[in-house]
Amino acid sequence: MSTTKPSSSGSGPRSPASEPTTRALVPTTRSAALTRPTQGFATAPGFVARFVMPLLGGREVGGGDVEVAAPLSRYDRDAMLEDAGALLHDGLIALRSRVAARFVAEPALEHPDADELSLWIAIHDLLALDHPDQERVWTRASTWSRVEVETRELFVQAAPAGLGDALARHLAVNALLELRRVDRIVSGPEGERRYFGQMPPRRIALFGPSLDEVRSETLVWVEQPHRPVVVRLLEQAMWISPLTALLRPARAPASWSPLAICGGVSAADFLRHRASARAVCHAWAREREWPLLGGVLAGSLLDALGLARTVFGGPLESQLALPTLGAATLATSDDARSIALDDSHEAVAALLGALIHLHVLKVLEFDARIGLGLGDRNWAVQVFLALPLLLPKLATVLGDPFAGVADDSLARRWNEYREHLGGLVPRTVVDNLAATLVPRAHPTLGAPTPASALVEKPSP
């Protein structure tokens, strides 16, 4: 990620006419195919060439830098829209299609519009607020606060209206999560000094080691410590990209669930279409800690429907440790934010079907290795492990995964796997889920059984 130094004036985000001096600060292997030295960064051609194309393309467009300048504003966006030809550049359209095709074979993408441009600018400003030189910029704290507010508003304006929009949001937000930062480390008599995402000053070579001897270290940007404002804006970015949150639930906000509606889309909408549902399930199956990932999704579903405490009773642990995915927090507090939900039978059934299909994929891959103690780690993991045991009650809605399959060994392995899960999950958990969760996915079963009629609640 190559950046330009933020403006040192006290006026906050620069105007379209103000162009900061470019300085390579955070190199990556990302490149822009449209770079022209005469293009201003705050113009549509310059912004697309020096930020959007490298961000979306990565190594695909040849390797180079994502440039970050002083924060942009809605006025910059409006000025770019007056010269919006760059948004329809054939190279950008083709690049978006190629990146989207990594997720689904025939992506339904519209051409970039003002809302997508708002998202790109918001991501740029998020990175600007994380710039290693920000603390050297002399300006009021209130100015940075205004930048945060405006960046948040740009994210809100980017809320998707349909599945095509949501896929486009995923391309940008997922690229942000995959961004790499290259640090330079200089060793000297006083020890090591790390230049975060920057080349060390050339004067170092006059008094110390040659710049050719400087060590470099490539890091995943999102996994590094960030300022509180960046953490808050990252959460906002995940909210407006339901598909990214569905694929990376450990990065989703605490109160997110696959049923949460952003704009006009929920993550569960992707699971109601065969091609995207298949892509999501296979992406989940590639995760090493897939049972824990499934626990985050199943737990957030149960909590969004208000069934978690009904099934388990008492206060629940909200922290779910994911060794290779980060740490996800499930929203189990009474003061969780009010969120519009798509809690229709179809949406709930689609999510349950996808999570059960994840179990099926791991059985087919001979990779369904679940330790005896896994179900004891967290109540949400117990919910995920119990889902295959609910399939007989959901068969009329979800079907039989091995119906019509001539190879009896597959069905036998599946049944053995379900028997194994039956020994891991307390029977009371399965019975309580059958009485409360199954009716939410099965339109003919009526209302869920009230809590007073449930069997004795297990300890989480």
Summary of the structure (lengths in Angstrom):
residues: 460
radius of gyration: 24.5
end to end distance: 44.4
largest distance: 79.1
contacts: 1522
relative contact order: 0.08
helix: 52%
strand: 8%
